[in-house]
Amino acid sequence: MSTLEKTINLLNTLPENQIETIYSFVQFLSSQQTKEMPGGEKSLDDILGNIVGVIPDTGKTLEEYREERMRERYEAVN
């Protein structure tokens, strides 16, 4: 039996005024949970824009970038 099912069984035994009190408390907890999320979160577009902005656009293709990096890394030194 899940925790929710156990809680529902207990709630069925309580008088209505106590259920209202519990409901109000659960609403409070729910509202606090959404408020705890950072307000300064960036959107996915902003994050991707920051990542893309790190690499200057030189007009090279992905394959050209890859070849350049491989040459830099594994080029034989004379």
C-alpha positions as CSV (number, residue, x, y, z in Angstrom):
1,M,0.0,0.0,0.0
2,S,1.4,3.4,-1.0
3,T,1.9,6.3,1.4
4,L,-0.9,8.1,-0.4
5,E,-3.3,5.2,0.1
6,K,-2.4,5.0,3.8
7,T,-3.0,8.8,4.1
8,I,-6.4,8.6,2.4
9,N,-7.4,5.8,4.8
10,L,-6.4,8.0,7.8
11,L,-8.2,11.0,6.3
12,N,-11.4,9.0,6.0
13,T,-11.4,8.6,9.8
14,L,-11.0,12.4,10.6
15,P,-13.8,15.0,11.0
16,E,-14.3,17.5,8.1
17,N,-12.8,20.5,10.0
18,Q,-9.5,18.6,10.5
19,I,-9.4,17.6,6.9
20,E,-9.8,21.3,5.9
21,T,-6.8,22.1,8.2
22,I,-4.7,19.4,6.6
23,Y,-5.7,20.5,3.1
24,S,-4.7,24.1,3.9
25,F,-1.3,22.8,5.1
26,V,-0.8,20.8,2.0
27,Q,-1.6,23.8,-0.1
28,F,0.9,25.8,1.8
29,L,3.6,23.2,1.3
30,S,2.8,23.0,-2.4
31,S,3.1,26.8,-2.8
32,Q,6.4,26.8,-0.9
33,Q,7.8,24.2,-3.2
34,T,7.2,26.3,-6.3
35,K,8.6,29.4,-4.6
36,E,11.9,27.7,-3.8
37,M,12.8,27.3,-7.4
38,P,15.4,29.9,-8.4
39,G,13.9,32.9,-10.0
40,G,17.0,33.6,-12.1
41,E,16.8,30.5,-14.1
42,K,17.7,31.0,-17.7
43,S,15.6,29.6,-20.5
44,L,17.0,26.8,-22.7
45,D,17.4,29.2,-25.6
46,D,19.5,31.6,-23.4
47,I,21.7,28.7,-22.3
48,L,22.2,27.4,-25.8
49,G,22.9,31.0,-27.0
50,N,25.6,31.3,-24.4
51,I,27.2,28.0,-25.5
52,V,27.0,28.8,-29.2
53,G,28.4,32.2,-28.5
54,V,31.6,30.7,-27.1
55,I,32.7,29.5,-30.5
56,P,33.2,32.2,-33.1
57,D,31.5,31.6,-36.3
58,T,34.2,31.4,-39.0
59,G,32.0,29.7,-41.6
60,K,33.8,26.4,-41.2
61,T,31.9,23.2,-41.2
62,L,31.9,20.7,-38.3
63,E,34.2,18.4,-40.3
64,E,36.6,21.3,-41.0
65,Y,36.7,22.1,-37.2
66,R,37.3,18.4,-36.5
67,E,40.2,18.2,-39.0
68,E,41.8,21.3,-37.6
69,R,41.6,20.0,-34.0
70,M,43.1,16.6,-35.1
71,R,46.0,18.4,-36.9
72,E,46.7,20.5,-33.8
73,R,46.6,17.6,-31.5
74,Y,48.4,14.9,-33.6
75,E,50.5,16.9,-36.1
76,A,54.1,15.6,-36.2
77,V,56.6,18.1,-34.9
78,N,59.6,18.6,-37.3
